[in-house]
Amino acid sequence: MLNGIARQIHYTFFNNSPTANPTQNAQSRENKQVTGAINGAGNNGFDPTYAVTAQPTYGEVALDSATGQYTYVARNDLITPGITDQFTVTVNNGAAARLPGLLGQVQLLLHSVALALGAAKPDTVEKTITVSVTGTGIYGDQLANAKNWQDQAGDNTCVLLAVASVVGQLNGTLPSEQAMVTLGKATTSVVDAPAAMYLGTKKDTGFAGLDIRDGVALLEHFGLSGTLTTFNGTAPNGQTVAEAKAAYGQATLTALAVALAEGKAVMVDVDSGTIVDASNGQVSDTVVTETDHEIAVSGVDLANGLVYVNDGNLSKGSVGIPLSAFMSAWGADNFGLIVAQKAAAAAALPTAVIAA
C-alpha cells in the first residue's frame, strides 16, 4: 500500500515521461500485413497505455491498448503494387496513475501545477510509425489507358483533351476533341460566368484556354466527379517553402499513384516543354517555374522510375516520362492534381490554376 501511495505522489509531483522503442517485423501472409510493437516504458511505476492518435492514410491498423502490439494491413488495391504509410501512436503513463472521483480532480490540479513548474514531465510521448508494404511498384494500367490519348489539334484545348482522356478511362468511350470544344463553348464557366468555358483558339481570342476548375466541372457532364488539390505555399514546422513543397510533391505523387491503383483517373498541370523534351530522351537540369499544359496520367511505374502520360502534344498514348523530369514539369507550379471518379463516390469541387 505504501508503495502505491509513493507511486501516486511521484506521478503527481515528479512524473517521468514515458519512452518507446518501436520494433517491426517483415510483412507476412497473403495480405502482406506488417506487425510490430511500440515497446513503451512507463518510467514511473505504472504500465503505459497506447492509442492511435493519427490513423494511416492508405490502410488500417489494429493496436492493443495494453500491450502496444499492432498489425497494419494496406487497402486491397495497394497490396500488389505496395505502399509506404504512417500512423502515430501516443504512449501514456498517466492513465493508470490517475485517482478516481474528487481525489482525482485534486490530483489533476496538483499535477498540472507540477507540470507548469517543470517538476513533473508530460504523461505522453508520440511515436510516428512508418510501414512499407513492398510490391511491384506499378500503379494503374498504362497499356489499357493508352487508347484514351488523342492528338491535340487546337492551340489551347489541353484541358479539354485531358478531361476527354479521363472520361475515356472511366466511362469506356473517348470523346473527340471537337465534341469537347463544342461542349466547352456551350457550357457556362464556373469561374467566369456568364462567359462560356471555352471561347475559341488562342490565335482567335487571345485567351489561354480553360481554367482547371472548369475542367473539373466538365466531368459532371459525363457522370464523373473530380477533386483538385495544390500546394498552398506555406511551410509548417520550421521548413523552408522549398522543403515543404518538395515534401508535398512526394506525398502527392503517392496520392496520384494510389488513385490509379484504385481505378480512378488523374490529370495534372505541367510545363509542356519539359514533358516533350523528356519524351525525346532530353532531361534537363533547368528549373522551370510555371506550368502551361494539362495532361492525363495513365500509369506509374516506380520500380523503373517512369510516369506514363496521355499528352496531346506527343505522338502516342502512355508515353513513359522519367520520374525526375515528370516531377520537375509538374512541380513547376504547385503540383496541381485532379483525381476523377464515378460520381457515386462524389468528391468536392476545388481551387484553381489556369492551364492552356
Sequence and secondary structure as in RCSB ss.txt:
>XXXX:A:sequence
MLNGIARQIHYTFFNNSPTANPTQNAQSRENKQVTGAINGAGNNGFDPTYAVTAQPTYGEVALDSATGQYTYVAR
NDLITPGITDQFTVTVNNGAAARLPGLLGQVQLLLHSVALALGAAKPDTVEKTITVSVTGTGIYGDQLANAKNWQ
DQAGDNTCVLLAVASVVGQLNGTLPSEQAMVTLGKATTSVVDAPAAMYLGTKKDTGFAGLDIRDGVALLEHFGLS
GTLTTFNGTAPNGQTVAEAKAAYGQATLTALAVALAEGKAVMVDVDSGTIVDASNGQVSDTVVTETDHEIAVSGV
DLANGLVYVNDGNLSKGSVGIPLSAFMSAWGADNFGLIVAQKAAAAAALPTAVIAA
>XXXX:A:secstr
 HHHHHHHHHHHHH    EE  EE   BTTTTBEEEE  EE SSSS  EEEEEE  SSEEEEE TTT EEEEEE 
HHHHTT EEEEEEEEEESSTTT   HHHHHHHHHHHHHHHHHTSS  SEEEEEEEEEE    EES HHHHGGG  
   STT HHHHHHHHHHHHHHS    HHHHHHHHHHSB SSSTTSBS    HHHH     BHHHHHHHHGGGTEE
EEEE   S   TT  HHHHHHHHHHHHHHHHHHHHHTT EEEEEE HHHHHHHHTT           EEEEEEEE
ETTTTEEEEE TTSSSSSEEEEHHHHHHHHTTTT  EEEEEEGGG        B  
